[in-house]
Amino acid sequence: MTTAVLFDPSATAQVIDTFHHAFTLYKRHLEKLPAESFGQPSNLPEWKNAHVIAHVDNFSRGVLNQLEAAKLGEFRDFYEGGQDERNRRIELGALMQPEALRTRALESMTGVFEALSTADDAYLDQPTRFQGSIRRIMLACIREYGIHSVDLKKGAQPIDWTQEMVRHYIDFGEKRVPDSIKLNLQRLGGQSHVIGHGDRTIVVQGLDFDIATWLMGRNPSGQIRATAAADGVALPELLPWPKPHLLTPDEERALAPE
């Protein structure tokens, strides 16, 4: 049984390789999605495929904004104009013609790939307002590109995630475990792993990518089941998706170049 993180965010070569896989997975399915499918429902409630694509495009543009700010020694908001402007841009993007939206989305994510794919430690550890550093932004890219690849209807499947992607998603999923419980994840064919720090233990059994899918708030393709004190129980309700880490004004002043 393990409790340490499964995916080491300080292992730069591993982080970059996992970023490549997540980027490639989403890009491949975006490129081949038929134009007529853009207006069809996605696997996310109330969103069409076009909404997912517009969201990931806006995320990519937010990343590029953070990278530019870091280059200039500045700190900027991730979404200029705040959450309301972010939501407005998603709705406007979803109304675009499919090929125009596809071209726009591929352009922004390719810009992110070119900026991050050969990064070194010094570059990744530069501070940013959103997530605190470029390294942590790259981890966010692994989540956004990988997870949203399965949100596209007829897109990727969780089984397409690499083992490193799955491990990162399980680590990140600890943020969604309620304080009152801990989860003993018994991954079929793998070592059990505990996340959370509560007094009550719930055992969750299933394939590792199905467990990661559930922790990320998506519907697993296979069966996972929960037990507590050897009795079958319902899967626990997880906490909402955590808000991104933002540097405080004091932290920014301390990290600002002289």
Stockholm file with secondary structure:
# STOCKHOLM 1.0

chainA/1-258         MTTAVLFDPSATAQVIDTFHHAFTLYKRHLEKLPAESFGQPSNLPEWKNAHVIAHVDNFSRGVLNQLEAAKLGEFRDFYEGGQDERNRRIELGALMQPEALRTRALESMTGVFEALSTADDAYLDQPTRFQGSIRRIMLACIREYGIHSVDLKKGAQPIDWTQEMVRHYIDFGEKRVPDSIKLNLQRLGGQSHVIGHGDRTIVVQGLDFDIATWLMGRNPSGQIRATAAADGVALPELLPWPKPHLLTPDEERALAPE
#=GR chainA/1-258 SS CBCSCSSCTTCHHHHHHHHHHHHHHHHHHHHHSCGGGTTSBCSSTTCBHHHHHHHHHHHHHHHHHHHHHHHHTCCCCSSTTHHHHHHHHHHHHHTSCHHHHHHHHHHHHHHHHHHHTTCCHHHHTSEETBTEEHHHHHHHHHHHHHHHHHHSTTSCCGGGSCHHHHHHHHHHHGGGSCTTEEEEEEETTSCCEEEECCSEEEEEEECHHHHHHHHTTSCCSSCCEEEETTEEECCCCCCCCCCCCBCCHHHHHHHSCC
#=GC SS_cons         CBCSCSSCTTCHHHHHHHHHHHHHHHHHHHHHSCGGGTTSBCSSTTCBHHHHHHHHHHHHHHHHHHHHHHHHTCCCCSSTTHHHHHHHHHHHHHTSCHHHHHHHHHHHHHHHHHHHTTCCHHHHTSEETBTEEHHHHHHHHHHHHHHHHHHSTTSCCGGGSCHHHHHHHHHHHGGGSCTTEEEEEEETTSCCEEEECCSEEEEEEECHHHHHHHHTTSCCSSCCEEEETTEEECCCCCCCCCCCCBCCHHHHHHHSCC
//
